[in-house]
Amino acid sequence: MSKKKLSFEEELARLEELVERLESGELGLEDSLKTFEEGTKIARGLVTVLEKAQGRVAKLTEDDEGDFVLEPFEPAEEG
């Protein structure tokens, strides 16, 4: 039996649910560790999805001759 692939939004909602459970302080040590491990796995997957999406994003700019060119999107550096 295979697990259903969740959407980005579903994975994010699950991660938020796990964070709330951890922040509640109601879990025992073993359950907290399992919850943390699951959250870490989900977070890594979400980062991968975001990195792939960023690679697909492009911006349309106008060159010196007035032609439109598609360039890779480069986010502003945080500082």
N, CA, C and O atoms as a GROMACS GRO file, in nm:
protein
  316
    1MET      N    1   0.085  -0.119   0.000
    1MET     CA    2   0.000   0.000   0.000
    1MET      C    3   0.089   0.124   0.000
    1MET      O    4   0.178   0.137   0.084
    2SER      N    5   0.066   0.215  -0.092
    2SER     CA    6   0.148   0.336  -0.100
    2SER      C    7   0.077   0.454  -0.036
    2SER      O    8  -0.046   0.462  -0.032
    3LYS      N    9   0.160   0.545   0.015
    3LYS     CA   10   0.106   0.666   0.076
    3LYS      C   11   0.067   0.766  -0.031
    3LYS      O   12   0.136   0.781  -0.131
    4LYS      N   13  -0.045   0.833  -0.009
    4LYS     CA   14  -0.090   0.937  -0.103
    4LYS      C   15   0.006   1.056  -0.092
    4LYS      O   16   0.040   1.100   0.018
    5LYS      N   17   0.048   1.106  -0.207
    5LYS     CA   18   0.136   1.223  -0.212
    5LYS      C   19   0.054   1.346  -0.177
    5LYS      O   20  -0.046   1.376  -0.243
    6LEU      N   21   0.097   1.417  -0.073
    6LEU     CA   22   0.025   1.537  -0.030
    6LEU      C   23   0.074   1.658  -0.108
    6LEU      O   24   0.188   1.663  -0.152
    7SER      N   25  -0.014   1.755  -0.124
    7SER     CA   26   0.024   1.879  -0.191
    7SER      C   27   0.112   1.962  -0.098
    7SER      O   28   0.123   1.934   0.022
    8PHE      N   29   0.175   2.063  -0.155
    8PHE     CA   30   0.260   2.153  -0.076
    8PHE      C   31   0.179   2.212   0.040
    8PHE      O   32   0.226   2.216   0.154
    9GLU      N   33   0.058   2.256   0.010
    9GLU     CA   34  -0.026   2.319   0.112
    9GLU      C   35  -0.065   2.220   0.222
    9GLU      O   36  -0.070   2.256   0.340
   10GLU      N   37  -0.091   2.096   0.183
   10GLU     CA   38  -0.125   1.993   0.283
   10GLU      C   39  -0.006   1.961   0.372
   10GLU      O   40  -0.020   1.945   0.493
   11GLU      N   41   0.112   1.952   0.310
   11GLU     CA   42   0.234   1.927   0.387
   11GLU      C   43   0.262   2.044   0.484
   11GLU      O   44   0.299   2.021   0.600
   12LEU      N   45   0.243   2.166   0.438
   12LEU     CA   46   0.264   2.283   0.522
   12LEU      C   47   0.166   2.283   0.640
   12LEU      O   48   0.204   2.314   0.753
   13ALA      N   49   0.041   2.249   0.612
   13ALA     CA   50  -0.059   2.242   0.720
   13ALA      C   51  -0.021   2.136   0.821
   13ALA      O   52  -0.037   2.156   0.942
   14ARG      N   53   0.029   2.022   0.773
   14ARG     CA   54   0.072   1.915   0.864
   14ARG      C   55   0.189   1.963   0.950
   14ARG      O   56   0.192   1.936   1.070
   15LEU      N   57   0.283   2.033   0.890
   15LEU     CA   58   0.396   2.086   0.965
   15LEU      C   59   0.349   2.183   1.073
   15LEU      O   60   0.398   2.179   1.186
   16GLU      N   61   0.255   2.270   1.040
   16GLU     CA   62   0.201   2.364   1.138
   16GLU      C   63   0.132   2.291   1.252
   16GLU      O   64   0.143   2.331   1.368
   17GLU      N   65   0.062   2.184   1.219
   17GLU     CA   66  -0.004   2.102   1.322
   17GLU      C   67   0.099   2.039   1.416
   17GLU      O   68   0.080   2.037   1.538
   18LEU      N   69   0.208   1.990   1.359
   18LEU     CA   70   0.314   1.930   1.442
   18LEU      C   71   0.378   2.033   1.533
   18LEU      O   72   0.406   2.006   1.650
   19VAL      N   73   0.401   2.152   1.480
   19VAL     CA   74   0.460   2.258   1.561
   19VAL      C   75   0.369   2.293   1.679
   19VAL      O   76   0.415   2.311   1.791
   20GLU      N   77   0.240   2.302   1.651
   20GLU     CA   78   0.145   2.332   1.759
   20GLU      C   79   0.148   2.224   1.867
   20GLU      O   80   0.142   2.254   1.986
   21ARG      N   81   0.156   2.098   1.825
   21ARG     CA   82   0.162   1.988   1.922
   21ARG      C   83   0.287   1.998   2.007
   21ARG      O   84   0.282   1.978   2.128
   22LEU      N   85   0.400   2.029   1.943
   22LEU     CA   86   0.524   2.042   2.019
   22LEU      C   87   0.519   2.161   2.115
   22LEU      O   88   0.565   2.152   2.228
   23GLU      N   89   0.464   2.271   2.068
   23GLU     CA   90   0.456   2.392   2.151
   23GLU      C   91   0.358   2.377   2.266
   23GLU      O   92   0.367   2.450   2.365
   24SER      N   93   0.264   2.284   2.255
   24SER     CA   94   0.165   2.266   2.362
   24SER      C   95   0.227   2.214   2.490
   24SER      O   96   0.176   2.236   2.599
   25GLY      N   97   0.338   2.143   2.476
   25GLY     CA   98   0.404   2.088   2.594
   25GLY      C   99   0.334   1.966   2.650
   25GLY      O  100   0.371   1.920   2.758
   26GLU      N  101   0.235   1.913   2.582
   26GLU     CA  102   0.158   1.801   2.633
   26GLU      C  103   0.213   1.665   2.590
   26GLU      O  104   0.166   1.562   2.638
   27LEU      N  105   0.311   1.663   2.501
   27LEU     CA  106   0.368   1.536   2.454
   27LEU      C  107   0.479   1.490   2.547
   27LEU      O  108   0.552   1.571   2.605
   28GLY      N  109   0.490   1.360   2.560
   28GLY     CA  110   0.602   1.303   2.634
   28GLY      C  111   0.728   1.312   2.550
   28GLY      O  112   0.724   1.355   2.435
   29LEU      N  113   0.839   1.272   2.608
   29LEU     CA  114   0.968   1.282   2.539
   29LEU      C  115   0.969   1.202   2.410
   29LEU      O  116   1.008   1.254   2.305
   30GLU      N  117   0.928   1.076   2.415
   30GLU     CA  118   0.932   0.991   2.296
   30GLU      C  119   0.840   1.045   2.186
   30GLU      O  120   0.880   1.050   2.070
   31ASP      N  121   0.720   1.085   2.222
   31ASP     CA  122   0.628   1.142   2.123
   31ASP      C  123   0.680   1.275   2.068
   31ASP      O  124   0.662   1.305   1.950
   32SER      N  125   0.744   1.353   2.153
   32SER     CA  126   0.802   1.479   2.107
   32SER      C  127   0.912   1.454   2.005
   32SER      O  128   0.920   1.523   1.904
   33LEU      N  129   0.996   1.354   2.031
   33LEU     CA  130   1.103   1.323   1.937
   33LEU      C  131   1.048   1.273   1.803
   33LEU      O  132   1.096   1.313   1.697
   34LYS      N  133   0.947   1.186   1.808
   34LYS     CA  134   0.886   1.136   1.684
   34LYS      C  135   0.822   1.251   1.606
   34LYS      O  136   0.834   1.258   1.484
   35THR      N  137   0.754   1.339   1.677
   35THR     CA  138   0.688   1.453   1.614
   35THR      C  139   0.792   1.547   1.552
   35THR      O  140   0.774   1.596   1.441
   36PHE      N  141   0.901   1.570   1.625
   36PHE     CA  142   1.009   1.655   1.575
   36PHE      C  143   1.071   1.595   1.449
   36PHE      O  144   1.095   1.665   1.351
   37GLU      N  145   1.096   1.464   1.452
   37GLU     CA  146   1.155   1.397   1.336
   37GLU      C  147   1.063   1.406   1.214
   37GLU      O  148   1.110   1.429   1.103
   38GLU      N  149   0.934   1.386   1.235
   38GLU     CA  150   0.839   1.397   1.124
   38GLU      C  151   0.838   1.539   1.069
   38GLU      O  152   0.836   1.560   0.948
   39GLY      N  153   0.838   1.638   1.159
   39GLY     CA  154   0.838   1.778   1.117
   39GLY      C  155   0.963   1.814   1.039
   39GLY      O  156   0.957   1.888   0.941
   40THR      N  157   1.078   1.762   1.083
   40THR     CA  158   1.204   1.788   1.014
   40THR      C  159   1.201   1.730   0.873
   40THR      O  160   1.245   1.794   0.778
   41LYS      N  161   1.148   1.610   0.860
   41LYS     CA  162   1.137   1.545   0.729
   41LYS      C  163   1.046   1.626   0.636
   41LYS      O  164   1.079   1.648   0.520
   42ILE      N  165   0.933   1.670   0.688
   42ILE     CA  166   0.840   1.750   0.608
   42ILE      C  167   0.905   1.883   0.568
   42ILE      O  168   0.893   1.925   0.453
   43ALA      N  169   0.972   1.948   0.662
   43ALA     CA  170   1.035   2.078   0.634
   43ALA      C  171   1.140   2.064   0.524
   43ALA      O  172   1.148   2.150   0.436
   44ARG      N  173   1.219   1.958   0.528
   44ARG     CA  174   1.320   1.937   0.423
   44ARG      C  175   1.252   1.920   0.287
   44ARG      O  176   1.299   1.975   0.187
   45GLY      N  177   1.144   1.846   0.284
   45GLY     CA  178   1.071   1.826   0.159
   45GLY      C  179   1.015   1.957   0.106
   45GLY      O  180   1.018   1.982  -0.015
   46LEU      N  181   0.963   2.039   0.195
   46LEU     CA  182   0.907   2.168   0.154
   46LEU      C  183   1.015   2.260   0.099
   46LEU      O  184   0.993   2.331   0.001
   47VAL      N  185   1.132   2.259   0.161
   47VAL     CA  186   1.244   2.341   0.112
   47VAL      C  187   1.283   2.297  -0.029
   47VAL      O  188   1.309   2.380  -0.116
   48THR      N  189   1.286   2.166  -0.052
   48THR     CA  190   1.319   2.114  -0.184
   48THR      C  191   1.218   2.162  -0.288
   48THR      O  192   1.256   2.204  -0.398
   49VAL      N  193   1.091   2.154  -0.254
   49VAL     CA  194   0.986   2.200  -0.346
   49VAL      C  195   1.002   2.348  -0.376
   49VAL      O  196   0.990   2.390  -0.491
   50LEU      N  197   1.030   2.429  -0.274
   50LEU     CA  198   1.048   2.573  -0.294
   50LEU      C  199   1.171   2.603  -0.380
   50LEU      O  200   1.167   2.693  -0.464
   51GLU      N  201   1.279   2.529  -0.359
   51GLU     CA  202   1.399   2.551  -0.439
   51GLU      C  203   1.373   2.518  -0.586
   51GLU      O  204   1.419   2.589  -0.674
   52LYS      N  205   1.300   2.410  -0.612
   52LYS     CA  206   1.266   2.374  -0.749
   52LYS      C  207   1.177   2.481  -0.812
   52LYS      O  208   1.195   2.517  -0.928
   53ALA      N  209   1.081   2.530  -0.735
   53ALA     CA  210   0.991   2.635  -0.786
   53ALA      C  211   1.069   2.762  -0.818
   53ALA      O  212   1.043   2.827  -0.920
   54GLN      N  213   1.163   2.797  -0.733
   54GLN     CA  214   1.244   2.916  -0.755
   54GLN      C  215   1.323   2.903  -0.885
   54GLN      O  216   1.340   3.001  -0.958
   55GLY      N  217   1.370   2.784  -0.914
   55GLY     CA  218   1.443   2.762  -1.038
   55GLY      C  219   1.357   2.776  -1.161
   55GLY      O  220   1.408   2.802  -1.270
   56ARG      N  221   1.227   2.759  -1.146
   56ARG     CA  222   1.136   2.771  -1.259
   56ARG      C  223   1.084   2.912  -1.279
   56ARG      O  224   1.029   2.944  -1.385
   57VAL      N  225   1.100   2.998  -1.181
   57VAL     CA  226   1.049   3.135  -1.190
   57VAL      C  227   1.144   3.218  -1.274
   57VAL      O  228   1.266   3.212  -1.258
   58ALA      N  229   1.089   3.295  -1.364
   58ALA     CA  230   1.168   3.383  -1.449
   58ALA      C  231   1.102   3.519  -1.454
   58ALA      O  232   0.984   3.534  -1.421
   59LYS      N  233   1.178   3.616  -1.496
   59LYS     CA  234   1.119   3.750  -1.509
   59LYS      C  235   1.135   3.798  -1.653
   59LYS      O  236   1.233   3.765  -1.721
   60LEU      N  237   1.039   3.873  -1.696
   60LEU     CA  238   1.039   3.928  -1.831
   60LEU      C  239   1.093   4.070  -1.823
   60LEU      O  240   1.037   4.154  -1.753
   61THR      N  241   1.202   4.097  -1.894
   61THR     CA  242   1.262   4.230  -1.893
   61THR      C  243   1.279   4.279  -2.036
   61THR      O  244   1.276   4.202  -2.132
   62GLU      N  245   1.296   4.409  -2.049
   62GLU     CA  246   1.316   4.470  -2.180
   62GLU      C  247   1.464   4.504  -2.196
   62GLU      O  248   1.523   4.567  -2.110
   63ASP      N  249   1.522   4.460  -2.308
   63ASP     CA  250   1.663   4.489  -2.332
   63ASP      C  251   1.681   4.626  -2.397
   63ASP      O  252   1.583   4.698  -2.419
   64ASP      N  253   1.805   4.661  -2.428
   64ASP     CA  254   1.837   4.793  -2.484
   64ASP      C  255   1.771   4.820  -2.619
   64ASP      O  256   1.748   4.935  -2.654
   65GLU      N  257   1.740   4.714  -2.695
   65GLU     CA  258   1.678   4.730  -2.826
   65GLU      C  259   1.526   4.733  -2.818
   65GLU      O  260   1.459   4.746  -2.920
   66GLY      N  261   1.471   4.720  -2.698
   66GLY     CA  262   1.327   4.722  -2.681
   66GLY      C  263   1.261   4.584  -2.692
   66GLY      O  264   1.139   4.573  -2.690
   67ASP      N  265   1.344   4.481  -2.706
   67ASP     CA  266   1.291   4.345  -2.712
   67ASP      C  267   1.274   4.290  -2.570
   67ASP      O  268   1.349   4.324  -2.479
   68PHE      N  269   1.174   4.206  -2.556
   68PHE     CA  270   1.152   4.143  -2.426
   68PHE      C  271   1.229   4.012  -2.418
   68PHE      O  272   1.230   3.933  -2.511
   69VAL      N  273   1.295   3.992  -2.305
   69VAL     CA  274   1.379   3.876  -2.283
   69VAL      C  275   1.340   3.811  -2.150
   69VAL      O  276   1.310   3.879  -2.052
   70LEU      N  277   1.340   3.680  -2.150
   70LEU     CA  278   1.310   3.605  -2.028
   70LEU      C  279   1.442   3.576  -1.957
   70LEU      O  280   1.531   3.513  -2.014
   71GLU      N  281   1.454   3.621  -1.832
   71GLU     CA  282   1.576   3.600  -1.754
   71GLU      C  283   1.543   3.521  -1.627
   71GLU      O  284   1.431   3.529  -1.577
   72PRO      N  285   1.640   3.447  -1.576
   72PRO     CA  286   1.618   3.378  -1.448
   72PRO      C  287   1.593   3.479  -1.337
   72PRO      O  288   1.652   3.586  -1.334
   73PHE      N  289   1.504   3.442  -1.247
   73PHE     CA  290   1.475   3.528  -1.134
   73PHE      C  291   1.582   3.508  -1.028
   73PHE      O  292   1.613   3.395  -0.991
   74GLU      N  293   1.637   3.619  -0.980
   74GLU     CA  294   1.735   3.613  -0.872
   74GLU      C  295   1.681   3.699  -0.757
   74GLU      O  296   1.672   3.821  -0.770
   75PRO      N  297   1.647   3.635  -0.645
   75PRO     CA  298   1.591   3.711  -0.534
   75PRO      C  299   1.694   3.806  -0.474
   75PRO      O  300   1.815   3.782  -0.481
   76ALA      N  301   1.644   3.913  -0.415
   76ALA     CA  302   1.733   4.008  -0.349
   76ALA      C  303   1.800   3.939  -0.231
   76ALA      O  304   1.738   3.858  -0.163
   77GLU      N  305   1.924   3.972  -0.208
   77GLU     CA  306   1.997   3.913  -0.097
   77GLU      C  307   1.946   3.968   0.033
   77GLU      O  308   1.918   4.087   0.045
   78GLU      N  309   1.934   3.879   0.132
   78GLU     CA  310   1.890   3.923   0.264
   78GLU      C  311   2.009   3.986   0.334
   78GLU      O  312   2.122   3.938   0.323
   79GLY      N  313   1.983   4.091   0.405
   79GLY     CA  314   2.097   4.152   0.469
   79GLY      C  315   2.059   4.232   0.579
   79GLY      O  316   2.145   4.292   0.644
   0.00000   0.00000   0.00000
